[in-house]
């Protein structure tokens, strides 16, 4: 069976993650490429496309191509909602890059459209497919940690501000590190806890370092005039069952504690964290213990084990769920909750008040 895929948005995330991963799947043909800068679409098609791949600069024309089964939406956040909904109603399954949408209202419309059309929709939270994530998810859902009542979602960079594209543009993106990398950490934490009912949120955002000129940065100094989003953001999330989550995110902050797309969990039986590999810790017969989980099958001469590429695993899982008509690992209803919480953190930061949810 051949699944024919169309790519909408041929920028960095498409070329760095989606296209190389899809290209490794035998059942996939990438048959259509769209970008408002048509040169980018042509270049991506030459590298990753089928021999007869079509090129577009208008995504609605791509959606008229009846050969396409699946669309990957890899555009700026502001257009995720519109393009995804149009794609679903054009009878396409959709993989949309994270975050789900710029607003919770937009994300809800995407969920509604998927339900109404019966097409599959998933969001690009590839960190769920890492070896440590899969192990911890299975362990926590098996009950090894007991009741998980406290979690931390870690998304901290010391100085790694993305200076390309529209990352620094609040209008196009909806925010900075919170909506960019905080979204991954929060998704992992909620998934591990299997808890998608927030009660309230308090949040803070900061613009403390983004106006520094000639700043040290992984991708070169940013332009303070263009840096309109926050440089760091933090949230305190209380769930309906009383569980609590602290979310920390930053592109630039004076901290040596640097962790990205990781979580820490505290349960009644044990705790876990991803800070130094994957560690499970607790108490056994009156003594404390810490287990370091070995996720790589090494220890044999000339064999280093198989490396897991989470982006490839994500793509394989997504295509498999289409071929075998299974629910995706990342369900749109779960991604909707992530977007609702992120939006509430931004709202709380602006108003100085707690934001409450109706459950």
Sine and cosine of phi, psi and omega as CSV:
sin_phi,cos_phi,sin_psi,cos_psi,sin_omega,cos_omega
0.00,0.00,0.74,-0.68,0.00,-1.00
-0.95,-0.32,0.81,-0.58,0.07,-1.00
-0.98,-0.18,0.84,-0.54,-0.05,-1.00
-0.99,-0.16,0.82,-0.58,-0.15,-0.99
-0.91,-0.42,0.64,-0.77,0.15,-0.99
-0.90,-0.43,0.65,-0.76,-0.03,-1.00
-0.94,-0.33,0.82,-0.57,0.06,-1.00
-0.93,-0.37,0.94,-0.35,-0.10,-0.99
0.98,-0.18,0.96,-0.27,-0.10,-0.99
-0.92,-0.38,0.70,0.71,0.01,-1.00
-1.00,-0.09,-0.50,-0.86,-0.14,-0.99
-0.88,0.48,-0.72,0.69,-0.07,-1.00
-0.94,0.34,-0.53,0.85,0.05,-1.00
-0.93,0.37,-0.74,0.67,-0.05,-1.00
-0.97,0.24,-0.46,0.89,-0.05,-1.00
-1.00,0.03,-0.44,0.90,-0.09,-1.00
-0.81,-0.59,-0.88,0.47,-0.18,-0.98
-0.92,0.40,-0.79,0.62,-0.11,-0.99
-0.92,0.40,-0.74,0.67,0.04,-1.00
-0.87,0.49,-0.58,0.82,-0.02,-1.00
-0.95,0.33,-0.74,0.68,0.01,-1.00
-0.88,0.47,-0.56,0.83,-0.03,-1.00
-0.90,0.44,-0.38,0.92,-0.04,-1.00
-1.00,0.04,0.00,1.00,-0.05,-1.00
-0.97,-0.23,0.87,-0.50,-0.09,-1.00
-0.87,0.49,-0.55,0.83,-0.09,-1.00
-0.99,0.17,0.00,1.00,-0.11,-0.99
-0.95,-0.31,0.69,-0.72,0.23,-0.97
-0.86,-0.51,0.80,-0.60,0.05,-1.00
-1.00,-0.08,0.96,-0.26,-0.25,-0.97
-0.95,-0.32,-0.10,0.99,-0.05,-1.00
-0.48,-0.88,0.64,-0.77,-0.05,-1.00
-0.71,-0.70,0.73,-0.68,-0.01,-1.00
-0.71,-0.70,0.70,-0.71,0.14,-0.99
-0.41,-0.91,0.58,-0.82,0.02,-1.00
-0.90,0.43,-0.40,0.92,0.19,-0.98
-0.99,-0.13,1.00,-0.07,-0.20,-0.98
-0.87,0.49,-0.39,0.92,0.06,-1.00
-0.88,0.47,-0.59,0.81,0.03,-1.00
-0.92,0.40,-0.64,0.77,0.03,-1.00
-0.90,0.43,-0.67,0.74,0.01,-1.00
-0.89,0.45,-0.68,0.73,-0.02,-1.00
-0.91,0.42,-0.68,0.74,0.02,-1.00
-0.90,0.43,-0.62,0.78,0.00,-1.00
-0.91,0.42,-0.63,0.78,0.02,-1.00
-0.90,0.44,-0.58,0.82,-0.05,-1.00
-1.00,0.09,-0.63,0.77,-0.18,-0.98
-0.86,-0.51,-0.21,0.98,-0.18,-0.98
-0.99,0.12,0.28,-0.96,0.14,-0.99
-0.93,0.36,0.23,-0.97,-0.06,-1.00
-0.86,0.51,-0.54,0.84,-0.05,-1.00
-0.95,-0.30,0.44,0.90,-0.05,-1.00
-0.86,0.52,0.63,-0.78,0.00,-1.00
-0.99,-0.10,0.51,-0.86,-0.03,-1.00
-0.88,-0.47,0.70,-0.71,-0.02,-1.00
-0.66,-0.75,0.45,-0.89,0.20,-0.98
-0.90,-0.44,0.09,1.00,0.06,-1.00
-0.76,-0.66,0.90,-0.44,-0.11,-0.99
-0.90,0.43,-0.45,0.89,0.00,-1.00
-0.92,0.38,-0.50,0.87,0.09,-1.00
-0.94,0.35,-0.63,0.78,0.08,-1.00
-0.87,0.49,-0.65,0.76,-0.03,-1.00
-0.92,0.38,-0.33,0.94,0.06,-1.00
-0.97,0.24,-0.18,0.98,0.02,-1.00
-0.97,0.24,0.96,-0.28,-0.10,-0.99
-0.95,0.30,-0.21,0.98,0.02,-1.00
-0.96,0.29,-0.38,0.92,-0.11,-0.99
-0.97,0.23,0.79,-0.61,0.05,-1.00
-1.00,-0.06,-0.59,0.81,-0.17,-0.99
-0.72,-0.69,0.63,-0.78,0.09,-1.00
-0.87,-0.50,0.69,-0.73,0.15,-0.99
-0.95,-0.30,0.84,-0.54,-0.03,-1.00
-0.99,-0.12,0.93,-0.36,-0.10,-0.99
-0.81,-0.58,0.68,0.74,-0.07,-1.00
-0.97,-0.24,0.11,-0.99,0.11,-0.99
-0.85,0.53,0.42,-0.91,-0.11,-0.99
-0.82,0.58,-0.56,0.83,-0.10,-0.99
-0.87,0.49,-0.43,0.90,-0.07,-1.00
-0.96,-0.27,0.02,1.00,-0.02,-1.00
-0.83,0.56,-0.74,0.67,-0.09,-1.00
-0.89,0.46,-0.81,0.58,-0.07,-1.00
-0.87,0.49,-0.74,0.67,-0.07,-1.00
-0.93,0.37,-0.65,0.76,0.01,-1.00
-0.89,0.46,-0.74,0.68,-0.01,-1.00
-0.89,0.45,-0.71,0.71,0.03,-1.00
-0.87,0.49,-0.62,0.79,-0.01,-1.00
-0.93,0.38,-0.66,0.75,0.02,-1.00
-0.89,0.46,-0.69,0.73,0.00,-1.00
-0.96,0.27,-0.22,0.97,0.12,-0.99
-1.00,0.02,0.22,0.98,0.08,-1.00
0.95,0.30,0.55,0.84,0.04,-1.00
-0.92,-0.39,0.60,-0.80,0.25,-0.97
-0.97,0.26,0.49,-0.87,-0.12,-0.99
-0.74,-0.67,0.78,-0.63,0.28,-0.96
-0.96,-0.26,0.90,-0.43,0.01,-1.00
-0.95,-0.32,0.70,-0.71,0.04,-1.00
-0.90,0.44,0.40,-0.92,0.07,-1.00
-0.97,0.24,0.37,-0.93,-0.21,0.98
-0.94,0.33,0.25,-0.97,-0.08,-1.00
-0.81,0.58,-0.72,0.69,-0.01,-1.00
-0.38,-0.93,0.21,-0.98,0.03,-1.00
-0.94,0.34,-0.50,0.87,-0.04,-1.00
-0.75,-0.67,0.39,-0.92,0.06,-1.00
-0.91,0.42,-0.57,0.82,0.04,-1.00
-0.88,0.47,-0.68,0.74,0.04,-1.00
-0.91,0.42,-0.66,0.75,0.01,-1.00
-0.90,0.44,-0.63,0.78,0.04,-1.00
-0.89,0.45,-0.64,0.77,0.04,-1.00
-0.88,0.47,-0.58,0.81,0.03,-1.00
-0.91,0.40,-0.69,0.72,0.05,-1.00
-0.88,0.48,-0.70,0.71,0.00,-1.00
-0.88,0.47,-0.65,0.76,-0.01,-1.00
-0.91,0.41,-0.63,0.78,0.03,-1.00
-0.90,0.44,-0.66,0.75,0.02,-1.00
-0.91,0.42,-0.68,0.73,-0.05,-1.00
-0.93,0.37,-0.59,0.81,-0.05,-1.00
-1.00,0.01,-0.34,0.94,-0.05,-1.00
0.97,0.25,0.18,0.98,0.03,-1.00
-1.00,0.01,0.38,-0.93,-0.01,-1.00
-0.99,0.11,0.63,-0.77,0.04,-1.00
-0.71,-0.71,0.73,-0.68,0.09,-1.00
-0.64,-0.77,0.27,-0.96,-0.05,-1.00
-0.85,-0.52,0.57,-0.82,-0.17,-0.99
-0.98,0.22,0.92,0.40,0.10,-0.99
-0.99,-0.14,0.97,0.26,-0.13,-0.99
-0.93,0.37,-0.29,0.96,-0.03,-1.00
-0.92,0.38,-0.27,0.96,0.11,-0.99
-0.90,0.43,-0.34,0.94,-0.12,-0.99
-0.99,-0.11,0.06,1.00,0.12,-0.99
-0.93,0.38,0.42,-0.91,0.00,-1.00
-0.87,0.49,-0.70,0.72,-0.02,-1.00
-0.92,0.39,-0.60,0.80,0.01,-1.00
-0.91,0.42,-0.71,0.70,-0.02,-1.00
-0.91,0.42,-0.66,0.75,0.01,-1.00
-0.89,0.45,-0.74,0.67,-0.05,-1.00
-0.92,0.38,-0.58,0.81,0.03,-1.00
-0.89,0.45,-0.72,0.69,0.01,-1.00
-0.89,0.45,-0.67,0.74,-0.02,-1.00
-0.90,0.43,-0.72,0.69,-0.05,-1.00
-0.93,0.37,-0.61,0.79,0.00,-1.00
-0.97,0.26,-0.36,0.93,0.07,-1.00
-0.97,0.23,-0.26,0.97,0.02,-1.00
0.99,-0.12,0.18,0.98,-0.05,-1.00
-0.88,0.47,-0.51,0.86,-0.01,-1.00
-1.00,-0.05,-0.08,1.00,-0.09,-1.00
0.97,0.25,-0.52,-0.86,0.07,-1.00
-0.98,0.21,0.88,-0.48,0.00,-1.00
-1.00,0.04,0.94,-0.33,-0.11,-0.99
-0.94,-0.35,-0.11,0.99,0.02,-1.00
-0.55,-0.83,0.69,-0.72,0.03,-1.00
-0.62,-0.79,0.45,-0.90,0.13,-0.99
-0.82,-0.57,0.72,-0.69,0.04,-1.00
-0.95,-0.30,0.90,-0.44,-0.14,-0.99
-0.97,-0.25,0.81,-0.58,0.08,-1.00
-0.52,-0.85,0.92,0.40,-0.12,-0.99
-0.91,-0.42,0.85,-0.53,0.20,-0.98
-0.92,-0.39,0.64,-0.77,0.02,-1.00
-0.95,0.31,-0.79,0.61,0.08,-1.00
-0.47,-0.88,1.00,0.04,0.05,-1.00
-0.52,-0.86,0.96,0.27,0.00,-1.00
-1.00,-0.06,0.85,-0.53,0.04,-1.00
-0.94,0.33,0.85,-0.52,-0.13,-0.99
-0.96,-0.26,0.10,1.00,-0.03,-1.00
-0.96,-0.28,0.12,-0.99,0.07,-1.00
0.85,0.53,-0.67,-0.75,-0.06,-1.00
-0.90,-0.43,0.36,0.93,-0.06,-1.00
-0.84,0.54,-0.53,0.85,-0.07,-1.00
-1.00,-0.04,0.05,1.00,-0.10,-1.00
-0.99,-0.17,0.96,-0.29,-0.06,-1.00
-0.88,0.47,-0.60,0.80,-0.01,-1.00
-0.88,0.48,-0.70,0.72,-0.07,-1.00
-0.98,0.18,-0.53,0.85,-0.13,-0.99
-0.97,-0.25,-0.48,0.88,-0.03,-1.00
1.00,0.00,-0.15,0.99,0.00,-1.00
0.23,-0.97,-0.08,-1.00,-0.07,-1.00
-0.95,-0.32,-0.86,-0.51,-0.09,-1.00
-0.88,0.48,-0.50,0.86,-0.01,-1.00
-0.88,0.48,-0.76,0.65,-0.06,-1.00
-0.99,0.12,-0.28,0.96,-0.03,-1.00
-1.00,0.00,-0.84,0.54,-0.04,-1.00
-0.93,-0.37,-0.45,0.89,0.09,-1.00
-0.86,0.51,-0.53,0.85,0.00,-1.00
-0.88,0.47,-0.61,0.79,0.03,-1.00
-0.91,0.42,-0.73,0.68,-0.03,-1.00
-0.90,0.44,-0.65,0.76,0.01,-1.00
-0.92,0.39,-0.66,0.75,0.04,-1.00
-0.85,0.53,-0.72,0.69,0.01,-1.00
-0.86,0.50,-0.70,0.71,-0.08,-1.00
-0.91,0.42,-0.72,0.69,0.03,-1.00
-0.89,0.45,-0.63,0.77,-0.02,-1.00
-0.90,0.43,-0.69,0.73,0.03,-1.00
-0.90,0.44,-0.67,0.74,-0.04,-1.00
-0.98,0.20,-0.26,0.96,-0.08,-1.00
0.78,0.63,0.75,0.66,-0.10,-1.00
-0.71,-0.71,0.92,-0.38,-0.08,-1.00
-0.82,-0.58,0.50,0.87,0.02,-1.00
-0.83,-0.55,1.00,0.08,0.05,-1.00
-0.97,0.25,0.57,-0.82,0.06,-1.00
-0.98,-0.18,-0.71,0.70,-0.04,-1.00
-0.41,-0.91,0.33,-0.94,-0.03,-1.00
-0.63,-0.77,0.70,-0.72,0.24,-0.97
-0.88,-0.47,0.66,-0.75,-0.05,-1.00
-0.62,-0.79,0.40,-0.92,0.10,-1.00
-0.69,-0.72,0.66,-0.75,0.15,-0.99
-0.82,-0.57,0.49,-0.87,-0.07,-1.00
-0.75,-0.66,0.61,-0.79,0.13,-0.99
-0.85,-0.53,0.90,0.43,-0.13,-0.99
-0.99,-0.15,-0.55,0.84,-0.08,-1.00
-0.91,-0.41,-0.18,0.98,-0.14,-0.99
-0.95,0.30,-0.18,0.98,0.04,-1.00
-0.99,-0.15,0.15,0.99,0.05,-1.00
-0.98,0.21,0.76,-0.65,0.05,-1.00
-1.00,0.03,0.47,-0.88,0.05,-1.00
0.80,0.60,0.64,0.77,-0.06,-1.00
-0.98,0.20,0.50,-0.87,0.15,-0.99
-0.90,0.44,0.69,-0.73,-0.05,-1.00
-0.27,-0.96,0.59,-0.81,-0.05,-1.00
-0.85,0.53,-0.55,0.83,-0.05,-1.00
-0.93,-0.38,0.44,0.90,0.00,-1.00
1.00,0.00,0.37,-0.93,-0.08,-1.00
-0.86,0.51,0.64,-0.77,0.06,-1.00
-1.00,0.06,0.31,-0.95,0.08,-1.00
-1.00,-0.03,0.93,-0.37,-0.04,-1.00
-0.84,0.55,-0.51,0.86,-0.01,-1.00
-0.93,0.36,-0.41,0.91,-0.02,-1.00
-1.00,-0.09,-0.25,0.97,-0.10,-0.99
-0.99,0.10,0.99,0.14,-0.10,-0.99
-0.99,-0.11,-0.11,0.99,0.01,-1.00
-0.99,-0.12,0.16,-0.99,0.02,-1.00
-0.91,0.41,0.43,-0.91,0.12,-0.99
-1.00,-0.09,-0.31,0.95,0.08,-1.00
-0.41,-0.91,0.41,-0.91,-0.01,-1.00
-0.43,-0.90,0.52,-0.85,-0.08,-1.00
-0.62,-0.78,0.58,-0.82,-0.01,-1.00
-0.69,-0.73,0.55,-0.83,0.10,-0.99
-0.89,-0.46,0.91,-0.41,-0.17,-0.99
-0.89,-0.45,0.85,-0.52,0.08,-1.00
-0.96,-0.28,0.79,-0.61,-0.03,-1.00
-1.00,0.01,0.28,-0.96,-0.08,-1.00
-0.89,0.46,-0.48,0.88,0.00,-1.00
-1.00,0.02,0.12,0.99,0.03,-1.00
0.99,-0.11,-0.24,0.97,0.04,-1.00
-0.88,0.47,0.45,-0.89,-0.08,-1.00
-0.77,-0.63,0.63,-0.78,0.04,-1.00
-0.78,-0.63,0.71,-0.71,0.15,-0.99
-0.95,-0.33,0.80,-0.60,0.00,-1.00
-0.93,-0.37,0.80,-0.60,0.03,-1.00
-0.83,-0.56,0.73,-0.68,-0.01,-1.00
-0.56,-0.83,0.62,-0.79,0.03,-1.00
-0.30,-0.96,0.61,-0.79,0.23,-0.97
-1.00,-0.07,-0.48,0.88,-0.04,-1.00
-0.54,-0.84,0.88,-0.47,0.00,-1.00
-0.36,-0.93,0.51,-0.86,0.02,-1.00
-0.99,0.10,0.99,0.11,-0.01,-1.00
-0.50,-0.87,0.62,-0.78,0.09,-1.00
-1.00,-0.08,-0.12,0.99,0.10,-1.00
-1.00,0.10,0.99,-0.12,-0.07,-1.00
-0.91,-0.41,0.90,-0.44,0.03,-1.00
-0.56,-0.83,0.68,-0.73,-0.02,-1.00
-0.72,-0.70,0.70,-0.71,0.00,-1.00
0.83,0.56,0.77,0.64,0.03,-1.00
-0.71,-0.71,0.27,-0.96,0.07,-1.00
-0.59,-0.81,0.37,-0.93,0.13,-0.99
-0.83,-0.56,0.61,-0.79,-0.08,-1.00
-0.75,-0.66,0.60,-0.80,0.10,-1.00
-0.81,-0.58,0.85,-0.53,0.02,-1.00
-0.84,-0.54,0.08,-1.00,-0.04,-1.00
-0.96,0.27,-0.37,0.93,0.02,-1.00
-0.98,-0.20,-0.57,0.82,-0.06,-1.00
-0.27,-0.96,0.17,-0.98,0.10,-0.99
-0.85,-0.53,0.13,-0.99,0.00,-1.00
-0.43,-0.90,0.47,-0.88,0.13,-0.99
-0.45,-0.89,0.29,-0.96,-0.04,-1.00
-0.92,-0.39,0.33,0.94,-0.17,-0.99
-0.98,0.21,-0.53,0.85,0.02,-1.00
-0.71,-0.70,0.95,0.31,-0.25,-0.97
0.96,0.29,-0.27,-0.96,0.04,-1.00
-0.98,-0.17,0.84,-0.54,-0.03,-1.00
-0.83,-0.55,0.71,-0.71,0.14,-0.99
-0.92,-0.39,0.74,-0.67,-0.08,-1.00
-0.63,-0.78,0.50,-0.86,-0.01,-1.00
-0.05,-1.00,-0.50,-0.87,-0.03,-1.00
-0.78,-0.63,0.67,-0.74,0.01,-1.00
-0.63,-0.77,0.87,-0.50,0.02,-1.00
0.73,0.69,0.73,0.68,0.10,-0.99
1.00,0.08,0.06,1.00,0.02,-1.00
-0.81,-0.59,0.54,-0.84,0.05,-1.00
-1.00,0.08,0.52,-0.85,0.01,-1.00
-0.67,-0.74,0.41,-0.91,0.15,-0.99
-0.70,-0.71,0.83,-0.55,0.03,-1.00
-0.96,-0.29,0.81,-0.59,0.14,-0.99
-1.00,-0.08,0.88,-0.47,-0.09,-1.00
-1.00,0.10,0.84,-0.55,0.05,-1.00
-1.00,0.01,0.92,-0.38,-0.09,-1.00
-0.98,-0.19,-0.12,0.99,0.00,-1.00
-0.95,-0.31,0.75,-0.66,-0.02,-1.00
-1.00,0.07,0.97,0.26,-0.01,-1.00
-0.96,-0.29,-0.27,-0.96,0.04,-1.00
0.99,-0.15,0.08,1.00,0.04,-1.00
-0.89,-0.46,0.72,-0.70,0.01,-1.00
-0.83,0.56,0.69,-0.73,0.07,-1.00
0.92,0.38,0.24,0.97,0.03,-1.00
-0.70,-0.71,0.87,-0.49,-0.06,-1.00
-0.98,-0.21,0.12,0.99,-0.02,-1.00
0.99,0.10,0.17,-0.99,-0.01,-1.00
-1.00,-0.09,0.81,-0.59,0.01,-1.00
-1.00,0.10,0.72,-0.70,0.01,-1.00
-1.00,-0.02,0.83,-0.56,0.12,-0.99
-0.99,-0.17,0.96,-0.28,-0.11,-0.99
-0.88,0.47,-0.51,0.86,0.01,-1.00
-0.93,0.37,-0.64,0.77,0.05,-1.00
-0.93,0.37,-0.68,0.74,0.02,-1.00
-0.88,0.47,-0.64,0.77,0.05,-1.00
-0.87,0.49,-0.74,0.67,-0.02,-1.00
-0.90,0.44,-0.68,0.73,0.01,-1.00
-0.88,0.47,-0.70,0.72,0.00,-1.00
-0.89,0.46,-0.66,0.75,-0.02,-1.00
-0.90,0.44,-0.74,0.67,-0.01,-1.00
-0.92,0.39,-0.60,0.80,0.02,-1.00
-0.89,0.45,-0.61,0.80,-0.01,-1.00
-0.94,0.35,-0.45,0.90,0.07,-1.00
-0.97,0.25,-0.73,0.68,-0.03,-1.00
-0.88,0.47,-0.67,0.75,-0.09,-1.00
-0.97,-0.24,0.19,0.98,0.08,-1.00
0.80,0.60,0.83,0.56,0.03,-1.00
-0.90,-0.43,0.37,-0.93,0.08,-1.00
-0.92,0.39,0.56,-0.83,0.06,-1.00
-0.94,0.33,0.40,-0.92,0.03,-1.00
-0.88,0.47,-0.67,0.74,0.05,-1.00
-0.99,-0.12,0.97,-0.26,-0.04,-1.00
-0.99,0.11,0.61,-0.79,-0.04,-1.00
-0.88,0.47,-0.51,0.86,0.02,-1.00
-0.90,0.43,-0.56,0.83,0.04,-1.00
-0.95,0.33,-0.69,0.73,0.02,-1.00
-0.90,0.43,-0.52,0.85,0.06,-1.00
-0.87,0.49,-0.67,0.74,0.01,-1.00
-0.90,0.43,-0.64,0.77,0.06,-1.00
-0.85,0.53,-0.74,0.67,-0.02,-1.00
-0.90,0.44,-0.64,0.77,0.03,-1.00
-0.87,0.49,-0.68,0.74,-0.02,-1.00
-0.93,0.37,-0.68,0.73,0.03,-1.00
-0.87,0.50,-0.71,0.70,0.02,-1.00
-0.88,0.48,-0.63,0.78,0.00,-1.00
-0.91,0.41,-0.59,0.81,0.06,-1.00
-0.89,0.46,-0.70,0.71,0.04,-1.00
-0.89,0.46,-0.67,0.74,0.00,-1.00
-0.91,0.42,-0.68,0.73,0.01,-1.00
-0.90,0.44,-0.63,0.78,0.02,-1.00
-0.89,0.46,-0.58,0.81,-0.01,-1.00
-0.97,0.25,-0.64,0.77,-0.11,-0.99
-1.00,-0.04,-0.38,0.93,-0.09,-1.00
0.97,0.23,0.20,0.98,-0.05,-1.00
-0.85,-0.52,0.34,-0.94,0.09,-1.00
-0.95,0.32,0.56,-0.83,0.07,-1.00
-0.95,-0.31,0.79,-0.62,-0.03,-1.00
-0.95,-0.31,0.54,-0.84,-0.03,-1.00
-0.95,-0.33,0.48,-0.88,0.15,-0.99
-0.99,-0.11,0.89,-0.46,0.02,-1.00
-0.93,-0.36,0.00,0.00,0.00,0.00
